[in-house]
Amino acid sequence: MRISDTQMQTMMLSSLHRSGSQYAELMQQMATGNKINKPSDDPLASMKIMGIERQQSATAQYQKNIESLQARLSSQETYTSNMLNSLQRVNELIILSNNDAVSQDGLDGIAIELTELRKSLMSAANAQDENGAYLFSGHQITTPAIAADNSYQGDNGSRDVLVSKGTYMQSNDTAATMFYANGTNLFQAIDDAIAALKDPTVDHAAEIAVLNDAWLASFSSINTIQTEMGGRQKTLEQFLGSHAEVELFQDTLLGKIESLDYAEATMEVNQISTALQATMASYSQVNQLSLVDYF
């Protein structure tokens, strides 16, 4: 069947349009460095990209949560270390106060030092983070852990943080566990011991014995808590390493899907450019022949 000049022109115009669109698309890809610049470029690949980007967002949030938790635990470890240092000195004073050779002036000196150690322990127990939240009050972050009457006024709430899919990590410990273990009350025991040491008419042995029990319970509890904090820190480091590997895999996979192969794209551009020039030359020739036939 003979193709008319009009049909030939239509075919060539269609080819020019198609090649021009491909050329424009390749030039956009080379400008952005991406094979896919809009979902319609490759719907299936676009869905894969969206899925990977959601995973990347989740991984980034896990990393942010872990870094925040690490800072929080480091801060708490500083306070618990200070508590243990103070408690070690309390123990030394307990031993000293049981020495019958210590004079009343010596006992008064012990009472004064116990008063300062109590202030230090109270300050650490009621420590706050950079946002003003109390660290050791459980969920009651706006309330100091220890009240003026030596009672605990927080709760036993555990503030857990999401560190990986389906995995939460405890971010806090409570002053209740630290200072009121086994039914003891360290702060009340210190106050009672101070009062007994200051009163020369009172045998302070009973109050010192109660303080010794409270000291032992608190020291053991805080020491255990600090060890557990160290274990959590190590686990968080492992999670960070795992997330870094996942992040690298996600970036690599995303790159394979959307990153443009410039060498291949350049070759395609050259091929399309050559085809365009040939088509345009042919189109021009057909137009000239048409004019000759017309006249």
Backbone bond lengths (Angstrom), bond angles and torsions (degrees), N, CA, C in turn:
res aa  C-N    CA-C-N  psi(-1)  N-CA   C-N-CA  omega(-1)  CA-C   N-CA-C  phi
1 M - - - 1.465 - - 1.523 108.98 -
2 R 1.307 117.24 129.71 1.458 121.71 -178.10 1.534 110.45 -76.35
3 I 1.343 114.85 129.91 1.472 120.52 179.37 1.514 108.77 -90.02
4 S 1.287 116.14 127.14 1.458 119.77 -178.78 1.510 111.07 -73.69
5 D 1.319 115.80 163.29 1.468 120.45 178.67 1.524 110.91 -61.52
6 T 1.331 115.83 -36.70 1.476 119.31 -179.96 1.518 110.99 -64.75
7 Q 1.328 116.23 -42.76 1.468 120.09 177.86 1.529 110.99 -63.92
8 M 1.327 115.91 -39.72 1.459 120.13 178.71 1.527 110.77 -63.42
9 Q 1.322 116.05 -42.06 1.461 119.44 178.54 1.523 111.25 -63.52
10 T 1.325 115.84 -41.01 1.478 120.71 179.82 1.524 110.68 -63.05
11 M 1.328 116.07 -42.77 1.459 120.50 179.21 1.527 110.87 -63.89
12 M 1.330 115.02 -42.58 1.469 118.62 -179.63 1.530 111.55 -67.30
13 L 1.320 117.13 -39.52 1.465 120.48 177.89 1.535 111.10 -63.24
14 S 1.349 113.93 -39.77 1.470 118.92 177.77 1.523 110.30 -63.86
15 S 1.334 116.49 -41.26 1.463 120.95 178.74 1.523 110.83 -65.87
16 L 1.344 115.84 -41.31 1.468 119.59 177.60 1.524 110.99 -61.90
17 H 1.328 116.57 -42.19 1.463 120.96 179.97 1.530 111.38 -64.26
18 R 1.323 115.08 -44.88 1.467 120.09 -179.41 1.532 111.13 -63.92
19 S 1.342 116.02 -46.49 1.461 119.79 179.61 1.523 111.53 -66.14
20 G 1.323 115.52 -36.65 1.469 119.40 178.40 1.517 111.75 -64.43
21 S 1.347 115.80 -39.62 1.477 120.13 178.28 1.525 110.61 -65.49
22 Q 1.341 115.80 -42.63 1.467 119.83 178.40 1.529 110.70 -63.25
23 Y 1.321 114.98 -40.46 1.471 119.72 179.81 1.533 110.28 -63.76
24 A 1.331 116.41 -45.40 1.468 120.89 -179.69 1.533 110.83 -63.29
25 E 1.346 115.67 -39.64 1.463 119.85 179.93 1.531 111.10 -65.12
26 L 1.328 115.92 -42.18 1.465 119.98 178.77 1.524 111.37 -65.36
27 M 1.321 117.00 -39.23 1.460 120.19 179.28 1.531 110.88 -65.19
28 Q 1.349 116.69 -36.54 1.464 120.12 176.32 1.529 110.85 -66.93
29 Q 1.331 115.81 -41.30 1.461 120.24 178.06 1.533 110.77 -61.29
30 M 1.323 116.24 -41.92 1.464 120.14 -179.53 1.530 110.85 -68.91
31 A 1.322 116.68 -30.80 1.470 120.42 179.16 1.524 111.31 -71.85
32 T 1.360 117.19 -36.81 1.473 120.96 -177.66 1.518 112.66 -94.37
33 G 1.347 116.33 -21.43 1.460 119.81 -176.18 1.504 112.89 81.36
34 N 1.333 116.85 6.91 1.464 121.34 -178.29 1.520 110.90 -117.01
35 K 1.329 115.44 138.82 1.454 120.03 174.90 1.521 111.15 -71.93
36 I 1.348 115.45 -29.70 1.466 120.92 -175.56 1.520 108.76 -119.00
37 N 1.322 116.06 114.43 1.452 121.08 -179.76 1.521 112.88 -110.92
38 K 1.321 115.81 -12.55 1.462 121.32 174.59 1.521 107.64 -152.36
39 P 1.343 117.44 152.25 1.472 120.37 -175.03 1.517 113.86 -53.16
40 S 1.308 116.96 -34.19 1.469 119.02 -177.17 1.521 112.68 -69.03
41 D 1.321 118.21 -16.47 1.463 120.51 177.84 1.522 111.19 -61.37
42 D 1.339 115.93 -38.48 1.473 121.77 178.40 1.527 107.18 -163.22
43 P 1.339 117.97 88.82 1.474 121.75 -175.26 1.528 113.61 -53.68
44 L 1.333 117.55 -42.88 1.466 120.47 -178.09 1.524 110.68 -65.80
45 A 1.330 116.43 -46.96 1.465 120.04 178.99 1.526 110.71 -64.75
46 S 1.344 116.72 -35.46 1.464 120.30 179.20 1.521 111.07 -62.90
47 M 1.336 116.96 -38.01 1.461 120.87 177.02 1.524 110.72 -65.36
48 K 1.327 116.33 -40.63 1.463 120.04 177.46 1.522 110.50 -62.78
49 I 1.319 116.86 -42.27 1.463 121.39 179.60 1.521 110.70 -61.86
50 M 1.329 116.80 -44.04 1.467 120.94 179.03 1.527 110.76 -60.51
51 G 1.326 116.51 -40.78 1.464 120.12 178.78 1.513 112.10 -64.67
52 I 1.336 116.18 -43.02 1.468 120.60 179.19 1.526 110.33 -65.44
53 E 1.322 117.17 -40.09 1.463 120.54 -179.30 1.531 110.90 -65.80
54 R 1.337 117.14 -35.44 1.469 119.71 175.20 1.528 110.18 -63.87
55 Q 1.332 115.99 -41.87 1.466 120.06 177.69 1.527 110.78 -64.42
56 Q 1.332 116.87 -39.88 1.461 120.58 178.09 1.524 110.96 -61.96
57 S 1.331 116.15 -41.50 1.464 120.80 178.93 1.526 110.94 -62.82
58 A 1.334 116.38 -42.24 1.471 120.63 178.92 1.524 110.40 -64.99
59 T 1.336 117.00 -43.27 1.467 121.12 179.55 1.519 110.79 -62.10
60 A 1.336 116.56 -42.44 1.468 120.68 179.24 1.529 110.91 -63.05
61 Q 1.343 116.79 -37.10 1.466 120.20 179.03 1.527 110.82 -69.24
62 Y 1.338 116.95 -39.36 1.463 119.91 176.28 1.528 109.95 -59.77
63 Q 1.329 116.49 -45.27 1.468 121.13 -179.14 1.523 110.77 -62.08
64 K 1.323 115.96 -42.25 1.476 120.41 178.57 1.523 110.65 -63.53
65 N 1.334 116.24 -43.36 1.468 120.55 178.92 1.526 111.05 -61.55
66 I 1.336 116.07 -42.67 1.462 120.73 -178.48 1.524 110.93 -65.10
67 E 1.318 117.02 -44.37 1.468 120.25 -179.56 1.522 111.06 -62.86
68 S 1.331 115.96 -39.72 1.463 120.10 176.97 1.525 110.94 -65.57
69 L 1.331 116.19 -41.68 1.465 121.47 179.81 1.526 110.61 -66.39
70 Q 1.332 117.37 -40.34 1.462 120.67 178.13 1.523 111.06 -59.68
71 A 1.332 115.94 -42.92 1.463 120.10 179.16 1.525 110.70 -64.41
72 R 1.325 115.57 -40.44 1.468 120.11 179.98 1.534 110.99 -64.79
73 L 1.330 116.07 -45.29 1.463 119.89 -179.94 1.521 111.17 -65.66
74 S 1.325 117.28 -38.01 1.468 120.87 178.17 1.523 110.46 -61.54
75 S 1.332 115.80 -42.34 1.455 120.41 177.70 1.525 111.00 -62.65
76 Q 1.333 116.73 -43.85 1.464 120.55 179.76 1.527 111.03 -65.86
77 E 1.322 116.64 -37.38 1.464 120.16 178.65 1.531 110.91 -63.06
78 T 1.327 116.39 -35.96 1.469 120.00 177.22 1.531 110.32 -61.67
79 Y 1.325 115.83 -44.73 1.469 119.72 -179.27 1.529 111.62 -68.77
80 T 1.327 117.45 -41.25 1.466 118.88 179.99 1.537 110.87 -67.42
81 S 1.326 116.50 -32.05 1.474 119.43 175.77 1.520 110.30 -64.76
82 N 1.327 116.10 -42.02 1.466 120.27 176.89 1.530 110.71 -63.27
83 M 1.335 116.04 -39.35 1.464 119.65 177.97 1.531 110.77 -60.75
84 L 1.315 116.10 -45.74 1.470 119.82 -178.65 1.526 111.20 -64.15
85 N 1.327 116.74 -38.55 1.467 119.85 177.79 1.527 110.81 -62.79
86 S 1.336 115.92 -43.54 1.466 120.07 178.59 1.524 110.96 -64.34
87 L 1.329 115.80 -41.34 1.468 119.79 -178.88 1.526 111.93 -67.45
88 Q 1.301 117.36 -32.80 1.466 119.88 176.38 1.525 110.43 -62.72
89 R 1.330 115.86 -39.98 1.461 119.38 177.60 1.525 110.76 -69.76
90 V 1.341 116.80 -36.02 1.470 119.87 175.86 1.524 109.59 -58.88
91 N 1.310 117.15 -42.72 1.459 121.25 179.30 1.536 111.43 -61.76
92 E 1.318 115.16 -41.44 1.468 118.87 178.33 1.526 111.03 -62.61
93 L 1.329 116.56 -38.33 1.471 120.59 179.28 1.526 111.13 -71.31
94 I 1.325 117.22 -33.81 1.465 120.91 176.10 1.536 109.34 -60.53
95 I 1.321 114.75 -47.50 1.469 119.78 -179.79 1.524 109.96 -62.20
96 L 1.323 116.09 -42.84 1.467 120.39 -178.42 1.528 111.34 -65.39
97 S 1.314 116.94 -38.96 1.472 120.18 -177.09 1.524 112.39 -69.35
98 N 1.331 116.58 -18.93 1.461 120.07 178.02 1.530 112.68 -84.12
99 N 1.295 115.44 -1.16 1.471 120.91 178.93 1.527 108.83 -83.84
100 D 1.313 116.92 116.18 1.467 121.22 -177.52 1.523 112.59 -64.55
101 A 1.343 115.94 -17.08 1.462 119.27 -177.84 1.522 112.41 -78.86
102 V 1.308 117.82 -10.70 1.470 120.81 -178.47 1.518 109.03 -75.62
103 S 1.323 116.58 128.87 1.465 122.68 -179.19 1.526 110.25 -75.53
104 Q 1.340 114.89 173.90 1.459 119.19 177.93 1.530 110.71 -65.01
105 D 1.325 116.44 -36.72 1.472 118.80 175.90 1.527 110.34 -61.30
106 G 1.322 115.58 -37.73 1.461 119.77 177.82 1.515 111.32 -66.16
107 L 1.350 115.80 -41.06 1.464 119.81 178.06 1.529 111.08 -65.59
108 D 1.337 116.05 -37.24 1.473 119.55 176.19 1.534 110.68 -62.75
109 G 1.329 115.20 -39.00 1.469 119.69 177.86 1.526 111.53 -64.41
110 I 1.340 115.20 -39.69 1.471 119.62 177.17 1.524 110.05 -63.12
111 A 1.336 116.70 -41.58 1.462 121.56 179.47 1.533 111.08 -61.73
112 I 1.334 115.49 -41.34 1.474 119.88 179.29 1.537 110.33 -63.10
113 E 1.323 115.96 -44.28 1.463 118.95 -178.95 1.525 111.21 -68.88
114 L 1.329 117.49 -36.84 1.462 120.04 175.78 1.532 111.16 -62.23
115 T 1.328 116.15 -35.47 1.470 120.55 177.82 1.531 110.71 -61.87
116 E 1.328 116.34 -43.76 1.470 120.35 179.40 1.527 111.32 -68.15
117 L 1.323 116.39 -38.97 1.467 119.70 178.39 1.528 110.99 -66.04
118 R 1.325 115.83 -36.20 1.467 119.54 176.71 1.525 110.35 -62.44
119 K 1.338 116.53 -42.54 1.473 120.30 178.05 1.532 110.74 -60.19
120 S 1.321 115.43 -42.04 1.468 120.16 -179.86 1.528 110.91 -64.17
121 L 1.318 116.46 -44.25 1.463 120.62 179.51 1.529 111.15 -65.82
122 M 1.328 116.65 -40.73 1.464 120.79 178.64 1.524 110.79 -64.10
123 S 1.327 116.35 -41.69 1.465 120.64 179.12 1.530 111.05 -62.12
124 A 1.328 116.83 -43.26 1.466 120.49 179.46 1.534 111.08 -67.50
125 A 1.323 116.69 -40.07 1.469 120.59 -179.59 1.522 111.29 -64.51
126 N 1.335 116.61 -32.17 1.462 121.55 -179.12 1.532 112.13 -101.27
127 A 1.318 116.82 26.00 1.467 121.12 -179.68 1.530 110.88 -66.15
128 Q 1.335 114.44 149.75 1.464 121.59 178.91 1.528 110.14 -122.19
129 D 1.343 114.95 155.59 1.463 118.81 175.79 1.522 109.99 -86.16
130 E 1.354 116.75 -173.71 1.460 120.59 -175.56 1.516 112.92 -66.20
131 N 1.345 117.33 -16.35 1.460 121.61 178.83 1.522 112.45 -97.93
132 G 1.324 116.34 3.60 1.455 120.37 179.02 1.514 114.53 86.66
133 A 1.332 117.63 5.69 1.470 120.97 179.15 1.522 109.87 -81.12
134 Y 1.329 117.02 135.32 1.461 121.15 179.63 1.531 109.24 -73.65
135 L 1.309 115.64 129.96 1.465 121.23 -171.63 1.520 113.59 -73.26
136 F 1.330 116.73 -34.73 1.470 119.60 -168.25 1.527 113.03 -115.62
137 S 1.353 116.99 29.19 1.465 121.37 -178.75 1.517 113.35 -107.84
138 G 1.333 116.97 15.33 1.460 119.12 -177.24 1.511 110.36 68.32
139 H 1.345 116.55 -132.21 1.461 120.76 178.62 1.532 112.31 -79.72
140 Q 1.315 117.34 -12.79 1.467 121.18 -177.00 1.536 110.06 -84.92
141 I 1.338 114.85 64.42 1.465 119.66 -170.77 1.529 113.68 -71.07
142 T 1.331 117.81 -11.99 1.475 120.16 178.16 1.519 111.70 -97.10
143 T 1.327 116.84 2.02 1.464 121.53 -176.35 1.524 110.65 -118.20
144 P 1.336 118.24 130.23 1.474 119.80 175.73 1.524 110.30 -56.83
145 A 1.317 115.92 142.93 1.466 119.46 -177.12 1.524 112.05 -63.89
146 I 1.347 116.94 -45.42 1.467 121.67 -175.61 1.520 109.68 -110.14
147 A 1.325 115.64 129.21 1.462 121.00 178.98 1.523 110.48 -86.36
148 A 1.329 115.54 170.38 1.469 120.96 -178.48 1.523 111.89 -63.51
149 D 1.348 116.68 -25.68 1.469 120.00 179.98 1.534 112.11 -89.51
150 N 1.329 116.34 14.12 1.475 123.89 177.27 1.524 114.02 75.14
151 S 1.326 118.47 9.06 1.463 120.60 178.56 1.529 110.09 -88.15
152 Y 1.321 115.02 154.53 1.467 120.46 175.42 1.516 108.20 -87.63
153 Q 1.349 117.30 126.88 1.462 119.81 -176.21 1.535 113.38 -118.61
154 G 1.344 115.61 14.78 1.464 118.66 172.16 1.511 109.43 -92.56
155 D 1.343 116.66 -155.61 1.457 120.68 173.87 1.533 108.04 -134.72
156 N 1.308 116.40 -174.34 1.463 120.76 -178.45 1.526 112.80 -97.87
157 G 1.332 116.54 19.20 1.456 121.39 -176.72 1.522 113.32 -64.26
158 S 1.322 114.92 139.28 1.461 121.76 176.78 1.527 108.76 -104.79
159 R 1.324 116.75 121.90 1.462 121.35 179.44 1.535 107.87 -93.02
160 D 1.329 115.39 101.90 1.463 121.01 -174.48 1.522 111.20 -96.76
161 V 1.329 115.68 146.80 1.462 122.27 -176.13 1.528 109.50 -121.19
162 L 1.330 116.32 135.73 1.463 121.59 178.48 1.530 109.10 -76.01
163 V 1.333 116.91 117.74 1.469 121.00 -176.76 1.523 112.82 -114.21
164 S 1.323 116.96 -10.40 1.458 122.77 176.48 1.520 106.30 -166.03
165 K 1.323 117.32 168.93 1.455 119.60 -177.63 1.526 110.85 -57.49
166 G 1.335 116.04 115.65 1.455 121.41 178.13 1.516 115.25 76.07
167 T 1.342 117.79 5.97 1.464 121.05 -177.13 1.528 110.57 -119.37
168 Y 1.325 115.15 124.74 1.465 121.12 179.00 1.524 109.75 -115.73
169 M 1.330 115.30 150.63 1.460 121.35 179.21 1.533 109.49 -125.48
170 Q 1.320 115.77 133.89 1.460 121.06 178.94 1.531 109.79 -65.51
171 S 1.334 115.98 131.58 1.466 119.97 -176.34 1.521 113.34 -106.81
172 N 1.331 117.49 -5.22 1.463 118.52 -174.39 1.525 112.32 -145.61
173 D 1.328 114.71 160.01 1.468 122.90 168.51 1.519 106.70 -129.68
174 T 1.306 116.52 160.40 1.463 118.85 -174.10 1.527 112.32 -110.48
175 A 1.324 113.71 151.69 1.457 120.03 177.06 1.525 111.07 -65.98
176 A 1.328 116.35 -22.20 1.469 119.75 177.28 1.520 110.12 -61.61
177 T 1.329 116.00 -42.40 1.466 120.76 178.86 1.513 111.41 -69.51
178 M 1.320 116.37 -31.22 1.463 120.84 -174.76 1.532 113.66 -79.67
179 F 1.321 116.35 -42.84 1.465 119.77 -168.55 1.531 114.84 -115.78
180 Y 1.322 116.46 -1.96 1.468 119.22 -178.01 1.529 110.46 -129.16
181 A 1.322 115.27 30.94 1.462 120.62 -177.70 1.525 111.59 -70.61
182 N 1.325 115.31 143.81 1.480 121.92 176.72 1.518 113.13 54.32
183 G 1.337 115.39 34.54 1.460 119.79 176.07 1.512 115.03 78.18
184 T 1.329 118.02 7.81 1.460 121.00 179.56 1.527 110.38 -90.44
185 N 1.327 115.55 166.56 1.467 122.35 175.18 1.525 106.70 -138.59
186 L 1.322 116.53 97.02 1.452 120.70 -173.02 1.519 112.70 -58.56
187 F 1.322 117.18 -43.00 1.464 119.69 -175.81 1.524 111.60 -67.02
188 Q 1.335 116.47 -40.51 1.458 119.07 177.15 1.527 110.69 -66.80
189 A 1.330 115.97 -37.80 1.465 119.96 179.34 1.529 110.84 -64.02
190 I 1.339 116.87 -39.89 1.473 120.22 177.67 1.521 109.96 -64.23
191 D 1.345 117.16 -44.89 1.469 120.63 -179.76 1.526 111.11 -60.40
192 D 1.315 116.53 -44.16 1.468 120.60 -179.40 1.528 110.52 -65.64
193 A 1.329 116.84 -38.81 1.466 120.25 179.42 1.520 110.52 -67.23
194 I 1.324 117.46 -40.75 1.471 121.30 178.83 1.523 110.54 -60.75
195 A 1.342 115.48 -45.93 1.473 119.78 -179.86 1.523 110.84 -61.85
196 A 1.315 117.96 -41.56 1.465 121.70 -179.19 1.519 111.41 -68.31
197 L 1.338 117.00 -39.21 1.469 120.77 -179.52 1.531 111.26 -66.71
198 K 1.309 117.35 -31.82 1.469 120.92 -178.87 1.537 112.94 -77.73
199 D 1.316 115.94 -20.45 1.463 120.27 -175.96 1.529 110.34 -97.45
200 P 1.312 117.48 107.22 1.464 120.44 -177.11 1.532 113.51 -67.05
201 T 1.331 116.40 -15.18 1.466 119.97 -178.90 1.524 112.64 -88.17
202 V 1.342 116.44 -2.90 1.464 120.73 -175.42 1.526 109.92 -112.26
203 D 1.329 115.09 137.26 1.459 120.30 172.51 1.530 107.32 -80.51
204 H 1.320 116.67 111.60 1.470 120.88 -172.16 1.531 113.16 -82.91
205 A 1.297 118.74 2.07 1.471 121.54 -174.35 1.533 112.06 -58.40
206 A 1.327 117.05 -42.47 1.469 120.18 -177.50 1.525 111.00 -63.85
207 E 1.344 115.28 -45.17 1.475 119.56 -179.24 1.536 111.51 -66.31
208 I 1.325 115.97 -35.94 1.471 119.57 178.36 1.530 110.21 -68.80
209 A 1.321 117.01 -35.15 1.470 120.60 177.96 1.523 110.73 -65.02
210 V 1.343 116.09 -42.03 1.472 120.30 177.13 1.526 110.09 -63.86
211 L 1.346 115.38 -42.26 1.467 119.52 178.69 1.524 110.44 -62.73
212 N 1.319 116.97 -39.30 1.464 120.09 -179.96 1.528 110.91 -62.07
213 D 1.347 116.87 -41.66 1.470 120.35 177.61 1.527 110.95 -63.82
214 A 1.344 116.09 -43.55 1.464 120.19 -179.98 1.524 110.73 -66.54
215 W 1.338 116.42 -40.54 1.461 120.70 178.00 1.527 110.70 -60.03
216 L 1.321 116.53 -47.50 1.458 121.00 -177.51 1.522 110.93 -61.83
217 A 1.338 117.11 -42.78 1.463 121.27 -179.46 1.527 110.43 -64.73
218 S 1.335 117.18 -43.93 1.464 121.00 -178.66 1.527 111.36 -68.15
219 F 1.327 116.40 -44.56 1.457 120.03 -177.82 1.532 110.20 -62.02
220 S 1.318 116.30 -44.28 1.464 120.49 -179.66 1.525 110.89 -64.03
221 S 1.341 116.35 -43.19 1.455 121.13 -178.12 1.525 111.50 -65.40
222 I 1.341 116.76 -47.50 1.468 120.59 -178.00 1.521 110.70 -67.49
223 N 1.323 116.44 -37.73 1.457 119.86 177.96 1.541 110.94 -62.24
224 T 1.333 116.03 -40.93 1.459 120.74 177.32 1.527 110.99 -65.29
225 I 1.325 115.72 -43.12 1.468 120.72 179.45 1.524 110.67 -60.71
226 Q 1.323 116.47 -43.25 1.460 119.23 -178.74 1.531 111.21 -65.93
227 T 1.323 116.68 -37.34 1.463 120.20 176.33 1.523 110.92 -63.30
228 E 1.327 115.96 -41.43 1.463 120.42 178.49 1.528 111.04 -65.94
229 M 1.332 117.45 -36.99 1.465 120.69 176.72 1.528 110.71 -61.03
230 G 1.333 115.42 -42.15 1.458 119.37 177.66 1.521 111.49 -61.71
231 G 1.335 116.45 -39.12 1.455 120.88 177.35 1.517 111.59 -64.77
232 R 1.331 117.07 -39.34 1.465 120.65 177.89 1.523 110.87 -64.97
233 Q 1.335 115.69 -39.39 1.466 119.21 179.13 1.529 110.95 -61.72
234 K 1.321 116.68 -42.70 1.473 119.90 178.62 1.525 111.21 -63.93
235 T 1.330 116.34 -40.50 1.462 120.13 178.53 1.522 110.62 -64.26
236 L 1.328 116.89 -39.89 1.463 120.72 178.97 1.525 111.25 -63.86
237 E 1.329 116.97 -37.61 1.465 120.46 176.72 1.530 110.40 -62.08
238 Q 1.324 116.12 -39.08 1.467 120.01 178.50 1.535 110.71 -65.61
239 F 1.329 115.80 -40.89 1.462 119.64 177.77 1.531 110.54 -63.80
240 L 1.326 117.27 -40.91 1.462 120.27 178.73 1.525 111.32 -61.28
241 G 1.330 115.60 -42.71 1.455 119.67 177.65 1.519 111.71 -62.11
242 S 1.318 116.02 -42.42 1.465 120.71 178.91 1.523 110.91 -64.24
243 H 1.337 116.74 -43.17 1.466 120.35 179.53 1.530 110.92 -65.30
244 A 1.319 117.38 -34.98 1.469 120.65 178.43 1.526 110.24 -63.92
245 E 1.325 116.73 -40.41 1.467 120.95 177.69 1.532 110.60 -65.69
246 V 1.319 115.76 -42.55 1.467 120.17 178.79 1.525 110.03 -63.76
247 E 1.328 115.62 -41.61 1.464 120.88 179.68 1.526 110.97 -61.00
248 L 1.324 116.85 -42.97 1.462 121.36 178.21 1.529 110.77 -63.16
249 F 1.329 116.14 -42.73 1.469 120.45 178.54 1.527 110.43 -63.01
250 Q 1.339 116.48 -43.30 1.467 120.53 179.69 1.525 111.01 -62.53
251 D 1.328 116.53 -43.84 1.469 120.50 179.28 1.529 110.86 -63.15
252 T 1.325 115.90 -42.05 1.469 120.16 179.86 1.521 111.14 -64.45
253 L 1.330 115.86 -45.15 1.463 120.78 179.98 1.518 110.77 -63.56
254 L 1.324 116.03 -42.67 1.465 120.31 179.37 1.527 110.60 -63.53
255 G 1.320 115.03 -40.15 1.459 119.50 179.19 1.515 112.29 -62.68
256 K 1.323 116.28 -39.59 1.471 120.18 179.78 1.524 110.92 -65.11
257 I 1.324 115.74 -33.22 1.465 119.02 -177.28 1.520 111.77 -80.07
258 E 1.333 117.36 -44.73 1.455 118.82 -170.42 1.527 115.55 -108.63
259 S 1.315 118.91 -17.35 1.467 119.41 -176.92 1.526 111.05 -75.40
260 L 1.295 115.04 140.40 1.454 121.88 -176.92 1.526 111.19 -85.25
261 D 1.340 115.41 137.54 1.460 121.43 171.76 1.534 106.39 -86.54
262 Y 1.348 115.82 102.67 1.460 120.24 -172.94 1.528 112.21 -63.45
263 A 1.329 118.09 -36.86 1.467 120.53 179.47 1.521 110.72 -62.85
264 E 1.335 115.06 -44.86 1.458 119.74 179.42 1.528 110.96 -66.78
265 A 1.352 115.74 -41.34 1.458 119.96 -179.72 1.528 111.33 -64.81
266 T 1.328 116.40 -39.69 1.469 120.61 178.67 1.521 111.06 -62.74
267 M 1.325 115.65 -40.03 1.469 120.39 178.17 1.531 110.07 -63.92
268 E 1.335 116.59 -43.00 1.460 120.32 179.23 1.517 111.45 -64.42
269 V 1.348 116.44 -40.60 1.469 120.65 178.80 1.529 110.06 -60.58
270 N 1.304 116.28 -43.74 1.461 120.55 179.87 1.534 111.42 -63.97
271 Q 1.336 115.20 -41.16 1.460 119.45 179.66 1.532 110.84 -65.19
272 I 1.324 115.89 -44.18 1.469 119.81 -179.86 1.518 110.43 -66.97
273 S 1.325 116.57 -39.89 1.464 120.86 178.61 1.526 110.85 -60.93
274 T 1.337 116.09 -42.52 1.469 120.76 178.07 1.521 110.72 -64.34
275 A 1.333 115.79 -42.92 1.466 120.59 179.46 1.522 111.03 -64.27
276 L 1.348 115.98 -39.89 1.465 120.27 178.67 1.523 110.94 -62.25
277 Q 1.314 115.99 -45.11 1.461 120.30 -179.45 1.527 110.48 -62.77
278 A 1.327 116.24 -41.16 1.467 120.01 179.72 1.520 111.00 -65.70
279 T 1.330 115.77 -43.12 1.465 119.94 179.94 1.518 111.02 -65.10
280 M 1.317 116.44 -41.73 1.461 119.98 179.20 1.525 111.02 -64.31
281 A 1.325 116.15 -39.11 1.471 119.78 178.19 1.526 109.83 -64.39
282 S 1.322 116.18 -43.63 1.466 120.68 179.48 1.520 110.44 -64.47
283 Y 1.319 116.13 -41.34 1.467 120.54 179.97 1.525 110.56 -62.16
284 S 1.309 115.32 -42.85 1.466 120.51 179.27 1.528 110.51 -63.08
285 Q 1.343 116.25 -40.33 1.457 121.03 -179.26 1.526 110.94 -66.70
286 V 1.334 116.50 -40.85 1.463 120.82 179.27 1.522 110.25 -63.97
287 N 1.328 116.76 -40.45 1.463 121.03 179.11 1.529 110.77 -62.16
288 Q 1.333 115.86 -42.48 1.467 120.42 -179.54 1.537 110.50 -64.53
289 L 1.341 114.87 -43.07 1.477 118.29 178.25 1.523 112.01 -63.42
290 S 1.317 114.85 -36.07 1.458 119.25 179.35 1.515 111.49 -63.84
291 L 1.323 114.72 -40.06 1.472 119.14 179.10 1.516 111.27 -65.87
292 V 1.352 116.65 -39.39 1.457 120.85 178.97 1.519 110.04 -63.45
293 D 1.357 115.55 -44.05 1.457 119.20 179.73 1.522 111.29 -63.51
294 Y 1.326 115.07 -35.09 1.458 120.22 -176.80 1.546 110.26 -66.32
295 F 1.355 114.10 -43.01 1.466 117.07 -178.03 1.520 110.94 -86.94
